[in-house]
Structures are given as C-alpha cells and as structure tokens.
Amino acid sequence: MFKKRLLWQIYPSFLLIIAISVISVAWYGSQSLRKFHLNQVAEVLKIRAHLIEKQISANLVTQNFKEIDDFCKQIAITSSTRITVILPNGEVIADSDEIPSRMKNHADRPEFQDALRQGSGDSIRFSETIGKRMMYLAIPIKSAQSETSPNGGQDDKVIAVVRTSVPVTAIDEALKDIYKKLFWAGVIIAICAAAISLAISKKISRPVEQMTEVAKHFASGKLDMRLSIPNTAELADLAKALNEMARQLNDRIDTITQERSQIQAILSSMIEGVLAIDSAGHIVSINKAAADLLDIDTAKSNGMNIEEVVRNPQLQQYIKDTLEDKQTAEADCFVLNDSGRFLQLYGSSLTDNKGNNNGAVLVLHDVTRTRQLEEVRRDFVANVSHELKTPITSIKGFVETLQEGAINNTEEAKRFLNIIARHADRLNAIVDDLLSLSRLEEDSEKRRLSFEKTNIRPSLVSAIELSKVKADQKHIAVELLCDKEITVKINAALIEQAVINLVDNAVKYSPENSTIIVKAQKTANEVTISVIDQGCGIEQKHLSRIFERFYVVDKARSRKLGGTGLGLAIIKHISGVHGGFVTVESSIGQGSNFIIHLPTA
C-alpha cells in the first residue's frame, strides 16, 4: 500500500478546512447580500407603489381607467419600473408595458393574492407577458368609505391593487459584480491561508521526517547517529527515547555480534557437523562440516524443512525421535550420496526457560574412514591369516611326514624338503612385501621420502635389467620406449621397484616368445609409465579390485607362479606417495596395460 508523507496528510486537511471555511463564508455572504439587495429593491418598489397609489386614487373612484393607464405608461419611462393596476376581481385596468385589455386575468398571481390577504405581497417569477424573470411587489388601494365587518369593526374597502416590478436580470447584473469581487477576495484569502498552512505543516512534519531518516539509519545498523532535540515537548521526548534506544541497541548488538562471531568461528573450525532445527523441523543453523557431510547447500538450506533437504528416512526418524525425547540420543546412520558416508549422531532437544521443547541440536561425526579402516583391518587380518596359514600348514604337514619316517627315504625326503623350501620362500616373499608396504606407509606419513627431479629413463632401464633373468627364462622380449629428455620429480628407487613389480607380473602371465613393452610419455600435466603385455588379460569385474591387498584373480595360478597378492598394492602405494595414481586397461585374451600416472607439478 502506498504510504503518504506526514506533510501530505496534515496539509490537505488544512486546505480542506480553508476551502470549507471560504466556501461557507462566500455562500452565506452571497446569500445574505442577495437577500439584502432583494429586500432593498422590494422597499423601493413598495415606495413607488405607494406614490402611484396616491396619484391614481381619485381616478379609481371615478373609474377613469384610461387616465390611469396613460399615467402608468408615462411614469414608467422615468422610473424604469413596470406598473400594473388590477381590480379586486383580477382584471387589469392599467399596465405600463402592455395594453390592459389584452392581458389575462391576474387573480391567480401570488403577489396579488398576498396583497388582498396581508396588505402586501411580493414574488419573483417568470413573466409570460414580457418573457422575463421579474420581481413583483403589490399593495392594495382602499377607498375612504368604511364597511362594518362581521366582528363589529370598520374595514376599508379594497378597490384595486397596484403592482410594481423590475426585471431580476438587472438585480443579477448588480449582484454579479459584487460576487466577482467577493470571489477574488476569497481566492486571495485562500492562497494566503494555504501558504501559511504549508509553512505550519512543514514546521510540524520536518522534525518527524528528520527522526524518520535517522530511524532508517538505525534500522540499517548505523546506531552511532543521534537525533537533534526539537523544541516541541512531545517530539523532544521522542527524540531522547530514540537516542537512548539506539545507544542500548548498539551495546547489545555489539555484544551479540561478538558472541555470534565466536560461536561461528567455533562451529566453522569444528570437524564435526553441527545442525540445529526448530520444533517444526526447520533448519535454524548448520555449519560447513554438516553441510558437507549431508551434501547440502548452506545458503539455501536455512529455514527449509529437514525433510526437504535430506532424503534419508533413517536420519529423519532420528531427528523426529530427538525432538520428542528430551534425553540425549545416540545413533549410527548411513548417508547415501556420491561417496557414501557413515555418520555417528549425537542429538539433544532444546528447551526454553519454561521447559517447553523448541527444537534440537545434532552433532554429526564422520566415521566413514574409521569404518573403512576397520573393514580393511578385518580383511587384512583375514587375508594375511589365510595367506600365511596355507604355507605354514603345508610346511607342518611335510615336517610331520618326515618325522614319521619319510626322512629315511632319501628321494621322498629330498622332494618334501624342496616343497618346504618353496613354502618358506613364499612366506619370506609375503613378509618382505608386508614390510615394504609398512615402510612405505611409515615413510610417507613421517615425510622421510626424498624426491628429486631427474631423468626417468635410467630407472626404467635398471628395472628392465633386473627383470631380464625371469623374462629370458620364458624367451620374452622387453622393449623400452622412452624419450631421453623426460624428467619428473620422483624417488628413483621406488619407481624402479614399481616397474619391476609390473614387469614381473607381465612376465608371469605372458606366454612364451611374446613381447612386453615399457613406455614412458610426457604430457602437459603428467608423465605416464605403461607396461603392456600380451598375456591372458583380466575380466572387467576384477579391474576395480586388483589393487587391493591379497586380491588375486586366480588364486591357484597365483600361488603356482609365486604371487603374494601384494605386488599391485605396493605399486598403488608408490604411485600415491608421488601424488599420482595407477590404472589398468585389460580384456580377456587381449593382454593388459598397467599405467602409472605421475604429476609434473
């Protein structure tokens, strides 16, 4: 709705009062003036009628009507007044403007009837005889003879009625000039009064407008401004009250802002997510950690219902239970988003000073990593136990066989000891790989690894040389495709170990007389080391897990070839400590391509 300024609420009221006053005075004055003027004209007509009465009384007695008519026409020329003489029966016997015989009977004229009844009569009406609005005044002419009235008194007999009249237009013209003067006088008075009213309205509204402007500054947060104290007692009290209010608000806002900043700093720095909701389930506050955990937008979520933001029935039910129960509650929840998170929830209801429940606060702990580590630990323990148990069981079984007498059979004893040696070598390989992983993890966590920007070709040549013995046994050729100018920041020993593991794997799973290609390439963002074989390939369902510890595609074949299931895990970890990663491209019967990605920056 459009709001008007105070000035335009006060000033129109003044204008309305001025207009009503001027119009009322003008109307009353014009009416009084008109009435006064008409009364004056009526008095003049009455005086003229009495003068004519004296002149025609004798002719009326002798009934010399012709003489009366001529007199009326003559006297009308000098007096500008129409004169009519009417008998008591309404017959016109003389008229200054018309021939009496042609005129209608005037018995129905109101001024004539009033003259007979009251001794005088006047009216203003349109004259059909001359076609103008006229003012009429009539008086009776009585004879000197007396008659006895019914009540015993003497009454004079009315022998005629003399009527004088003038056109109303003449009166209107006279009044028109007076009205014009009155109008301009009223306009001047109204303008002066309007100007004075405007000045008064501004004087009244200006302090209020100034207070309004300062109050707007208060509303925008500029509480350091102060109002000047006006002269009006009421406005001065209001200005003082506003100034005091601004001072107190400024102090309280400073305190609240400081406390809010401290709370926001604490909440923002917390790794735990904090979520506050009201009793209706609307989000009141949420820190960045909680927004990240629940995968929601902080700016858009405030004020929205939690059910609209988080589509998780388990979390919604937990919040509902927390709102209904005043006790601290704890629960676990799985949030299904892009990465999937396990959350540990701690919730407590919020109450006001009367003990009424008005919301709840939830603390969210991300225990995804812990759950994953626990799962990895369980898998690792299970896998290590399984991998160690197999050779240990075999060693124990053959030792018991030897103890039971097989040692006396030289050939059998020798075969059993060779088997025990192979299983011991496998145990040793598993322990070595586990120690390698442990050292990698320890060194990367403690930052003991050193990296230098160096040419990568020597490390690849050395890795191929160390793998050549196994490759020659199967008549497999290992080719190197690497530009001599490729440099990257690496730990040469670790890269060499990773390439050795990849080439060894390629040799194990490649057919005899095949070729393995080791290729290094450099792009704008990374250096890639590829080991390409012509082996049996890997099914697609295994590609996402082959870098896990102890995960093997074909366990029987892996044990037969002496695999520990840790080689690819070591390669993945070596790539990780260099800030890179490892990928694989493979399909059944088409060979495999393992690629180490190293960042150039």
C-alpha positions in Angstrom: 0.0 0.0 0.0 1.2 3.5 -0.9 2.2 5.5 2.2 1.8 9.3 2.2 4.2 11.6 4.0 3.0 13.3 7.1 3.2 16.7 5.4 0.7 15.5 2.8 -1.6 14.2 5.5 -1.6 17.4 7.5 -1.5 20.0 4.7 -4.6 18.6 2.7 -6.5 18.8 6.0 -5.7 22.5 6.3 -6.6 23.0 2.7 -9.9 21.3 3.2 -10.7 23.4 6.3 -9.7 26.6 4.4 -11.8 25.5 1.4 -14.8 24.7 3.6 -14.5 28.0 5.5 -14.1 30.2 2.4 -16.9 28.5 0.5 -19.2 28.6 3.6 -18.5 32.3 4.2 -18.8 33.1 0.5 -22.0 31.2 0.2 -23.5 32.7 3.4 -22.3 36.2 2.4 -23.7 36.0 -1.1 -27.0 34.7 0.1 -27.2 37.4 2.7 -26.1 40.0 0.2 -28.7 38.8 -2.3 -31.4 38.8 0.3 -30.4 42.2 1.5 -30.3 43.5 -2.1 -33.7 42.0 -2.9 -35.2 43.5 0.3 -33.9 46.9 -0.7 -35.4 46.6 -4.2 -38.6 45.4 -2.7 -38.7 48.5 -0.4 -38.0 50.7 -3.4 -40.9 49.0 -5.3 -43.1 49.4 -2.3 -42.4 53.2 -2.0 -43.1 53.6 -5.7 -46.3 51.6 -5.4 -47.4 53.9 -2.6 -46.6 57.0 -4.6 -48.6 55.7 -7.6 -51.4 54.8 -5.2 -51.8 58.5 -4.2 -51.7 59.6 -7.9 -54.4 57.2 -9.1 -56.8 57.0 -6.1 -59.1 59.8 -7.5 -59.3 58.2 -11.0 -60.2 54.9 -9.4 -63.1 56.4 -7.6 -64.4 57.9 -10.9 -63.3 54.8 -12.7 -61.3 56.8 -15.2 -59.2 53.7 -16.2 -57.9 55.4 -19.4 -56.4 58.2 -17.4 -54.8 55.6 -15.0 -53.3 53.6 -17.9 -51.8 56.7 -19.5 -50.3 57.8 -16.2 -48.7 54.4 -15.7 -47.1 54.5 -19.1 -45.7 57.9 -18.5 -44.3 57.3 -15.1 -42.7 54.0 -16.2 -40.5 55.9 -18.6 -38.7 57.9 -15.9 -38.7 55.2 -13.2 -37.6 52.1 -15.3 -40.4 50.3 -13.4 -43.2 48.3 -14.8 -46.5 49.4 -13.2 -49.7 47.4 -13.3 -53.1 48.2 -11.7 -55.5 45.3 -11.1 -59.1 45.4 -9.9 -60.1 43.1 -7.0 -61.6 40.6 -9.4 -58.2 40.2 -11.2 -59.0 42.4 -14.2 -56.0 44.5 -15.4 -57.1 48.1 -16.0 -53.6 49.7 -16.5 -50.1 48.5 -17.4 -47.0 50.4 -18.3 -45.8 47.9 -20.9 -48.9 46.3 -22.4 -52.5 47.1 -23.4 -54.6 46.1 -20.4 -57.4 44.6 -22.5 -55.1 42.1 -24.0 -53.7 40.9 -20.7 -55.0 37.8 -18.8 -56.8 37.9 -15.6 -54.3 38.3 -12.7 -56.4 36.9 -9.9 -54.1 33.8 -9.7 -50.9 35.8 -9.2 -49.4 35.1 -5.8 -48.4 38.7 -5.1 -51.9 39.8 -5.9 -53.4 37.3 -3.6 -51.0 38.2 -0.8 -51.8 41.8 -1.2 -55.5 41.2 -0.7 -54.9 38.9 2.3 -52.0 40.6 4.0 -51.9 44.1 2.8 -48.7 43.5 0.8 -47.3 40.8 -1.4 -44.1 40.1 -3.4 -42.7 37.3 -5.6 -40.0 36.5 -8.2 -41.2 34.5 -11.2 -41.1 34.4 -15.0 -43.5 36.8 -16.7 -45.2 35.2 -19.7 -46.3 38.7 -20.9 -42.9 40.1 -21.4 -40.9 36.9 -21.3 -38.5 37.7 -18.4 -38.0 36.8 -14.8 -39.4 39.7 -12.7 -39.6 40.8 -9.1 -43.2 41.9 -8.2 -44.5 43.9 -5.3 -48.2 44.5 -4.9 -50.2 46.7 -2.4 -54.0 47.2 -2.1 -55.7 50.6 -2.7 -58.5 51.1 -0.3 -61.4 53.6 -0.6 -62.2 56.2 2.0 -65.7 54.6 2.7 -65.9 52.1 5.6 -68.0 49.0 5.9 -69.0 47.2 9.0 -67.0 44.0 9.5 -68.6 40.8 10.9 -66.8 41.4 14.3 -68.4 44.9 14.6 -65.3 46.9 13.5 -64.8 49.2 10.5 -62.8 47.9 7.4 -61.6 49.9 4.4 -62.8 48.5 1.1 -60.1 47.4 -1.4 -60.9 49.0 -4.8 -57.7 48.0 -6.6 -54.2 46.6 -6.3 -51.2 48.5 -7.7 -48.2 46.3 -8.6 -44.6 47.5 -9.4 -41.9 45.2 -10.8 -38.4 45.3 -12.2 -36.5 42.6 -14.2 -34.5 40.2 -12.0 -31.7 40.3 -14.6 -31.0 43.9 -13.5 -30.7 42.6 -9.9 -28.4 39.7 -11.1 -26.2 42.1 -13.0 -25.8 44.3 -10.0 -25.0 41.3 -7.8 -22.7 39.7 -10.4 -20.1 42.5 -10.0 -20.3 42.1 -6.2 -19.9 38.3 -6.4 -16.9 38.7 -8.7 -15.2 40.9 -6.1 -16.1 38.5 -3.4 -14.7 35.6 -5.4 -11.3 37.2 -6.0 -11.1 38.3 -2.4 -11.9 34.7 -1.3 -9.2 33.3 -3.7 -6.6 35.7 -2.3 -7.5 34.8 1.2 -7.4 31.1 0.4 -4.0 31.4 -1.2 -2.6 33.3 1.8 -4.1 30.8 4.2 -2.8 27.8 2.1 0.7 29.3 2.1 0.6 29.8 5.9 -0.8 26.3 6.3 2.0 24.8 4.2 4.6 26.6 6.4 2.9 25.3 9.5 2.6 21.8 8.1 6.3 21.8 7.2 7.2 23.0 10.6 5.2 20.2 12.2 6.4 17.4 9.8 10.1 18.4 9.4 11.2 17.1 12.9 9.2 13.9 12.3 10.8 13.4 8.9 14.3 14.0 10.4 13.5 11.4 13.0 12.3 9.1 10.3 15.6 9.5 8.4 17.7 8.9 11.5 15.5 5.9 12.4 16.2 4.4 8.9 19.9 4.8 9.7 19.3 3.0 12.9 17.5 0.2 11.0 20.4 -0.1 8.6 22.8 -0.6 11.5 24.2 2.9 11.8 23.5 3.2 15.5 26.2 5.8 16.2 24.0 8.6 14.8 22.0 10.8 17.2 18.8 12.9 16.8 18.8 16.6 17.5 16.3 17.6 20.2 13.4 19.7 18.7 11.6 22.5 20.6 8.3 20.6 20.8 8.0 18.9 24.2 6.4 15.7 22.8 8.9 15.4 19.9 11.8 16.2 22.2 10.8 13.3 24.5 10.5 11.0 21.4 14.0 12.1 20.2 15.5 11.4 23.6 13.9 8.0 23.7 15.1 7.1 20.2 18.7 8.2 21.1 18.6 6.1 24.2 17.2 3.2 22.3 20.0 3.5 19.7 22.6 3.5 22.4 21.3 0.4 24.1 20.8 -1.4 20.8 24.3 -0.6 19.8 25.7 -2.0 23.0 23.6 -5.1 22.8 24.2 -5.7 19.1 28.0 -5.4 19.7 27.7 -8.0 22.5 25.5 -10.3 20.4 27.8 -9.9 17.3 30.9 -10.7 19.3 29.2 -13.8 20.8 27.9 -14.8 17.4 31.3 -14.4 15.8 32.8 -16.5 18.5 30.2 -19.2 18.0 30.5 -19.1 14.2 34.3 -19.3 14.5 34.0 -22.3 16.8 31.4 -24.0 14.6 33.3 -23.3 11.4 36.5 -24.7 12.8 34.9 -27.9 14.1 35.4 -31.0 12.0 32.2 -32.4 13.5 29.0 -31.3 11.8 26.5 -29.3 13.9 22.8 -29.0 12.9 20.2 -27.0 14.8 16.5 -27.3 14.0 13.3 -25.9 15.5 10.3 -27.8 16.8 8.7 -27.8 13.4 11.8 -29.4 11.8 13.1 -26.3 10.0 16.8 -25.8 9.8 17.9 -22.9 12.1 21.7 -23.2 11.8 24.1 -25.5 10.1 27.9 -25.4 9.9 30.0 -26.1 6.8 31.1 -29.5 8.1 27.5 -30.7 8.5 26.6 -29.3 5.1 29.5 -31.2 3.5 28.5 -34.4 5.3 24.9 -34.2 4.2 25.8 -32.8 0.8 23.5 -29.8 1.0 23.9 -26.1 0.2 24.3 -24.0 3.4 22.9 -20.8 1.9 19.7 -22.4 0.5 19.0 -24.8 3.4 18.4 -22.3 6.2 14.7 -22.0 7.0 13.8 -25.1 5.0 12.4 -28.3 6.5 14.9 -31.0 7.1 12.8 -33.5 5.1 13.1 -31.2 2.0 16.8 -31.1 2.2 17.9 -34.5 3.4 16.2 -37.5 1.8 17.2 -40.1 4.4 14.4 -41.8 6.3 16.8 -43.1 9.0 18.1 -39.6 9.7 14.6 -38.1 9.6 13.3 -40.6 12.1 16.2 -40.0 14.4 15.5 -36.2 14.3 11.8 -36.9 15.0 12.7 -39.0 18.0 15.2 -36.4 19.3 12.5 -33.7 19.1 10.0 -35.8 21.0 12.5 -37.0 23.6 14.3 -34.6 26.0 17.1 -37.1 26.7 20.4 -37.1 24.8 20.2 -39.7 22.0 22.9 -41.5 20.0 22.7 -43.5 16.8 24.5 -44.5 13.6 23.4 -43.6 10.2 24.5 -44.3 6.6 24.1 -41.4 4.2 23.9 -42.4 0.6 25.5 -39.7 -1.5 28.2 -39.6 -4.1 30.8 -41.2 -1.8 28.5 -42.8 0.8 29.2 -41.9 4.5 28.8 -43.5 7.9 27.7 -40.9 10.4 27.6 -41.2 14.2 24.8 -39.0 15.5 24.5 -37.3 18.9 21.3 -35.4 19.4 19.7 -33.4 22.3 16.5 -31.4 22.4 16.5 -27.7 23.1 14.1 -26.2 25.7 13.2 -22.6 26.6 13.2 -21.1 30.1 9.7 -22.6 30.7 10.9 -26.1 29.8 9.0 -26.3 26.5 10.7 -28.1 23.7 11.5 -25.7 20.9 14.0 -27.6 18.8 17.0 -29.9 18.8 20.8 -29.8 18.1 22.6 -32.6 16.3 26.3 -33.3 16.2 27.4 -35.4 13.3 30.7 -37.4 13.3 32.0 -38.8 10.1 33.2 -42.3 11.0 33.4 -43.4 7.3 37.2 -43.6 7.4 37.1 -45.5 10.7 34.6 -48.0 9.4 36.7 -48.4 6.2 39.9 -48.9 8.2 38.1 -51.4 10.4 36.9 -53.2 7.4 40.4 -53.1 5.8 41.9 -54.3 9.0 39.5 -57.2 9.2 40.1 -58.1 5.6 43.8 -57.6 6.0 44.0 -59.9 9.1 41.8 -62.4 7.4 43.9 -62.3 4.2 47.2 -62.4 6.0 46.0 -65.3 8.1 44.8 -67.1 5.1 48.0 -66.5 3.1 50.2 -67.5 5.9 48.2 -70.4 7.0 48.5 -72.2 3.7 52.3 -72.5 3.5 52.6 -73.0 7.3 50.1 -75.8 7.1 52.0 -77.4 4.2 55.4 -77.0 6.0 54.0 -78.5 9.2 52.4 -81.4 7.3 55.6 -82.3 5.4 57.7 -81.9 8.6 55.4 -84.3 10.4 55.6 -86.7 7.5 59.4 -86.6 7.7 59.3 -87.1 11.4 57.1 -90.2 11.0 59.8 -91.9 8.9 59.8 -90.4 5.5 63.2 -88.9 6.3 64.7 -92.4 5.8 63.6 -92.4 2.2 66.2 -90.2 0.6 64.2 -89.3 -2.6 61.0 -88.6 -0.7 62.8 -86.6 2.0 64.5 -84.5 -0.7 61.2 -83.8 -2.5 59.5 -82.9 0.8 62.3 -80.6 1.7 62.1 -78.8 -1.7 58.4 -78.3 -1.1 59.1 -76.9 2.4 61.7 -74.6 0.9 59.3 -73.3 -1.7 56.7 -72.6 1.0 59.3 -70.9 3.2 60.3 -68.7 0.2 56.6 -67.8 -0.2 56.4 -66.9 3.5 59.5 -64.8 3.1 58.1 -63.1 0.0 54.8 -62.3 1.8 56.8 -60.9 4.8 59.0 -58.9 2.5 56.1 -57.4 0.7 54.3 -56.6 4.0 57.5 -54.9 5.3 57.7 -52.9 2.1 54.1 -51.7 2.4 54.7 -50.9 6.1 57.9 -48.9 5.3 56.1 -47.0 2.5 53.2 -46.1 4.8 55.6 -45.1 7.7 57.9 -43.1 5.4 55.0 -41.3 3.7 53.4 -40.4 7.0 56.6 -39.2 8.5 57.7 -37.5 5.3 61.1 -39.4 5.2 60.9 -40.0 1.4 63.1 -37.8 -0.7 62.1 -36.7 -4.3 64.4 -35.3 -6.9 63.7 -34.0 -10.4 65.6 -36.5 -12.6 65.6 -38.3 -15.9 63.2 -41.2 -15.7 64.9 -43.4 -18.4 67.7 -44.8 -16.1 65.2 -46.1 -13.6 63.3 -47.9 -16.3 66.4 -49.4 -17.8 67.5 -50.6 -14.4 64.1 -52.2 -13.7 64.2 -54.0 -17.1 67.7 -55.3 -16.5 66.7 -56.7 -13.1 63.7 -58.4 -14.6 65.6 -59.8 -17.6 66.5 -63.1 -16.0 62.9 -64.1 -15.5 62.0 -62.8 -18.9 64.8 -64.8 -20.6 63.6 -68.0 -19.0 60.3 -67.7 -21.0 62.0 -66.2 -24.1 60.1 -62.9 -23.6 61.5 -59.7 -25.0 61.1 -56.5 -23.0 61.2 -53.3 -25.1 61.7 -49.8 -23.8 60.1 -46.8 -25.5 61.2 -43.6 -23.6 62.4 -40.2 -24.7 65.8 -39.5 -23.2 64.7 -36.0 -22.2 61.7 -36.9 -20.0 62.3 -35.6 -16.4 60.0 -35.7 -13.4 60.3 -35.3 -9.6 60.5 -38.9 -8.3 62.0 -41.2 -5.8 64.1 -43.3 -8.3 64.3 -46.4 -6.1 60.5 -46.6 -5.5 59.7 -46.0 -9.2 62.2 -48.7 -10.1 60.6 -51.1 -7.6 57.1 -50.4 -9.1 58.3 -51.0 -12.6 60.0 -54.2 -11.6 56.8 -55.5 -10.0 54.8 -54.6 -13.1 57.3 -56.3 -15.5 57.5 -59.4 -13.2 53.7 -59.7 -13.3 53.7 -59.2 -17.1 56.3 -62.0 -17.4 54.3 -64.3 -15.1 51.1 -64.0 -17.1 52.5 -63.7 -20.6 53.0 -66.6 -23.0 56.5 -67.7 -24.1 58.1 -65.9 -27.1 55.9 -62.8 -26.5 56.9 -59.1 -26.1 56.4 -56.7 -23.2 56.6 -53.0 -23.9 57.6 -50.5 -21.2 56.7 -47.0 -22.5 57.1 -43.5 -20.9 55.3 -40.4 -22.2 55.1 -36.8 -21.1 52.0 -34.5 -21.4 51.3 -31.0 -20.1 50.1 -32.3 -16.8 51.6 -35.7 -16.2 54.2 -38.4 -17.0 52.8 -41.9 -17.6 54.7 -45.2 -17.4 53.0 -48.0 -19.2 53.8 -51.8 -19.0 52.0 -53.5 -21.8 51.9 -57.4 -22.1 50.3 -59.9 -24.4 49.0 -62.2 -21.6 45.7 -63.7 -20.8 44.0 -60.4 -19.7 41.7 -59.7 -16.8 37.9 -59.8 -16.7 36.2 -56.4 -16.3 34.6 -57.4 -12.9 38.1 -57.7 -11.3 39.6 -54.5 -12.6 38.2 -52.3 -9.8 39.7 -54.5 -7.0 43.0 -55.9 -8.3 45.0 -53.2 -6.4 43.6 -54.3 -3.1 45.9 -56.2 -0.8 45.8 -60.0 -1.3 43.2 -59.7 -4.0 44.1 -62.1 -6.8 42.0 -63.1 -9.9 43.1 -66.7 -10.0 44.4 -67.8 -6.6 45.6 -71.3 -7.6 47.6 -69.8 -10.6 48.9 -67.0 -8.4 50.3 -69.4 -5.8 51.7 -71.7 -8.6 53.6 -68.6 -10.0 54.7 -67.5 -6.6 52.5 -64.4 -6.3 51.8 -62.9 -2.8 48.8 -60.7 -3.8 50.6 -57.6 -2.6 52.6 -56.5 -5.6 49.9 -54.3 -7.2 49.0 -52.9 -3.7 52.7 -51.8 -3.4 52.5 -50.2 -6.9 49.4 -48.3 -5.9 51.0 -47.1 -2.8 54.2 -46.0 -4.6 52.1 -44.0 -7.1 50.2 -42.4 -4.2 53.3 -41.2 -2.4 54.3 -39.5 -5.6 50.9 -37.7 -5.8 49.8 -39.9 -8.6 47.7 -43.0 -9.3 47.7 -46.2 -11.2 45.2 -47.5 -13.7 44.7 -50.6 -15.8 43.3 -51.4 -19.2 42.6 -55.0 -20.0 40.3 -57.5 -21.6 40.3 -61.3 -21.8 42.7 -62.7 -24.4 44.0 -59.2 -25.3 46.6 -58.6 -22.7 46.9 -55.9 -20.1 48.2 -52.3 -19.9 49.2 -51.1 -16.4 49.7 -47.3 -16.3 51.4 -45.3 -13.6 50.4 -41.6 -13.6 52.9 -39.1 -12.1 52.2 -35.4 -11.9 54.6 -33.0 -13.5 53.9 -30.2 -11.0 
